[in-house]
């Protein structure tokens, strides 16, 4: 981690200022398992507290950790009762069925390239590139991911790099080039920079 931070500080003065303000990098990682992807699906488009509440109710019924079999045994009624939309319930079912059929294989993910992981995970309904990027960063611990579709990262780049509008993926790639091969860590700092009030 020290090597990554030194590289980022050296390669980008704007990022250096953010790192100095935020302090040590405390990225938290989950296990690259079925449960983590189920959690990612439940958390989509929800704020922190609501997501935690719904996910806890969901695991109370499906079991903790969540397994494909745990989801398969639940009725639509039960999924609705914990606060899951019809759409999210269908995503979770699709994911469980694919895992049961062997199409979704978490054991193989660590050996796959970033692109292969994205392709493997996005076959599941409701898992888009953004979710796959989060999975790569926070569960597979890949250090060089740039989630160009992430609103927080776009906001942080607009603010710190003085852009008039939200940056496009191409602009983001260009700004992030000096951060390689530690773009995930740079992104963690950009997210944190939005939580910190600057005087």
Protein Blocks (a to p, Z undefined) as FASTA:
>chain_A
ZZmmmmmmmmomklmmmmmmnopaddddddddfklmmmmmmmgopafklmmmmmmmmmmm
nopaddfklmmmpcfklmmmnopafklmmmmmmmmmmmmnopacfklmmmpcfklmmmmm
mmpghiafklmmmmmmmmnopabbccfkbmklmmmmmmmnopabdcdfklmmmmmmmmpc
clmmmmmmmmmmmmpccZZ
